[in-house]
Amino acid sequence: MTAAISATALTRRYRDQVALDDVSFELPTGSITGLLGRNGAGKTTLLRILAGQEFPSAGSVRVLGEPPADNERVLSRMVFVREDQAYPDIKVRHALRAASWFYPNWDAGLAETLAADFNLRPNKAIKKLSRGLRSALGITIGLAARAEVTLFDEPYAGLDAVARQIFYDRLLAEYGEHPRTILLSTHLIDEAAALFESVVVIDQGRIVLEAAADGLRGVASTVSGPLLAVDEFTAGRPVWARRRLGSQASVVTVGPLAEADRARARALGLDLVPLTLQQLVVQAAGWPGLAGAAEHPEGVSA
Amino acid sequence: MNTLLKVARYHLVQPIPFLVVAWGIVAFSFAVNVIVYAFAPTSHPAGAGGVPAGRYTGALASLFVYFMVLGVNSIGRWLPFGLALGASRRSYYAGTALLAAGLAVVDGLVLAVLQVIERATDGWGVQMGFFRIPYLLSGPWYLTWLSSFVWLTLLFVYGMWYGIVFRRWGLIGTIAFIAAQAAVLVAAGLLVTRANGWAGVGHFFTGLTATGLTGVLAVLAVALLAGGQATIRRAAI
């Protein structure tokens, strides 16, 4: 199967900063991928280039097999919901109506349901919407477009917890009924972790981790307990982070743990907690070795 | 549906600026002028036709200036959402220009009709030249239609170019854009001076009929259209 999205040696330089540095990756058709990273890591720039809104300094992208920039064969099959989307001075219903003209698979019923779920009133002027409701409008357009490639950039900035849950539920339901390729950037990693089939983590414009979400579970664990016991347990294991508090220590160790390891930890009186996706991402920023760890969880040599 | 038409329709999703505001401006300035001229006596015999000296208002310029504002605005916050909806820059630009031309055709016809009425009613009963403008809009109705169409399209397209320049290069860029145009005019003036060509230029303009001027403006509009197209090609949003 051809990749729905692919980037090759993508670089974007601004005057005093490299926003994307030699980024290459591929996303298969029909998948939900999390695009994770810190503020300013280059997530939005990457999405804007994928959507043809921004131009790369070097390298290339392909969406649905073709370069997306100013290419309506691609653009009509793609939707990009931006956190900072600028809207004209129009009302919510105008924006939804305009969107219905542009997207061939637009589902007006779904748009109406979502708007109602989010308490998005059709006659409200967009410029008077709160930040959360503005996000809700973006999400409504992004889901109702039913576009083959759906890009979300921080789609739920300002949304309350209930509305975020609506978004997750709707996204999964929609994805189940009408599979598409979804790339979603977010800061709320743990909350959205269950959505992702794979993740791409970028830091300072570079990809530091690209892996299937399944492959990441248990890729690293926190070992905590008495200092000596921790040292004994982690001897010979790759260690990322070490924290010591008096006679107690807490160490992040990479690599899967076999049943024998767990038994040994219990015998030593140690706590073993797998790192969550969010903790992994925090570690991954500034730890390029993680990419290898996720791809080859058996033979870690960090 | 063709993307060009979708873009034109996109602008009209909220038609108030194009219909209500545009003609509201005309109606308001018309009303003000009718009242003013109703109280301003004239020695010109009633029913003699023509517009007495000093009774051309020129207030119709407001509509033309407003078209330029519409052109600027059609980029502004409309371009980012239009592109977000999947229009290419090319279609967005062409579709918006198409809308401008369509509006100019309709509005130009309305102006021509109002001018016919103005002539037939001896200047709305107060001998006022509101829809007649000396030299520019003073011919038969079809020339008024044609000239209005060209002027309105030209100003809208010019406004679009400003909108795109501002989008790409901000305030400094826009000022530089204006300065560059002034520089081109000064350079042209210097060239003419150097070639001792001012007499020829003067003859060209004095010999130019209103219809001829419309032709010159049409060429200028096409040039501006091409300039905007070249500028939007690499505009990031």
Contacts between the chains, C-beta under 8 A, distances in Angstrom:
chain1	res1	chain2	res2	distance
A	48	B	236	7.4
A	48	B	237	7.9
A	51	B	84	7.8
A	52	B	83	7.8
A	52	B	88	7.9
A	53	B	83	6.1
A	53	B	84	7.7
A	53	B	236	6.3
A	53	B	237	5.0
A	54	B	236	4.6
A	54	B	237	7.8
A	55	B	234	6.4
A	55	B	236	6.4
A	70	B	88	4.2
A	70	B	89	5.4
A	70	B	90	6.0
A	70	B	233	8.0
A	71	B	88	6.9
A	72	B	3	5.9
A	72	B	86	7.1
A	72	B	87	7.5
A	72	B	88	5.1
A	72	B	91	6.6
A	75	B	86	4.1
A	75	B	87	7.3
A	75	B	88	6.2
A	76	B	3	8.0
A	76	B	86	5.0
A	78	B	86	6.8
A	79	B	86	7.3
A	80	B	84	6.0
A	82	B	84	6.9
A	85	B	80	7.0
A	85	B	81	6.9
A	85	B	84	6.0
A	86	B	77	4.9
A	86	B	80	4.1
A	86	B	81	6.4
A	86	B	237	7.7
A	87	B	77	6.5
A	87	B	81	5.3
A	88	B	14	7.4
A	88	B	76	7.6
A	88	B	77	4.7
A	88	B	78	4.7
A	88	B	81	5.9
A	89	B	14	7.4
A	89	B	77	7.1
A	90	B	13	6.4
A	90	B	14	4.6
A	91	B	14	7.5
A	94	B	13	4.6
A	94	B	14	5.3
A	95	B	81	7.3
A	97	B	13	5.8
A	98	B	9	8.0
A	98	B	10	5.0
A	98	B	13	4.9
A	98	B	81	7.7
A	98	B	85	6.4
A	99	B	85	5.9
A	101	B	1	7.1
A	101	B	6	5.2
A	101	B	9	6.3
A	101	B	10	7.0
A	102	B	6	6.0
A	102	B	10	7.8
A	102	B	85	4.1
A	102	B	86	5.1
A	102	B	87	7.0
A	103	B	85	7.6
A	103	B	86	7.0
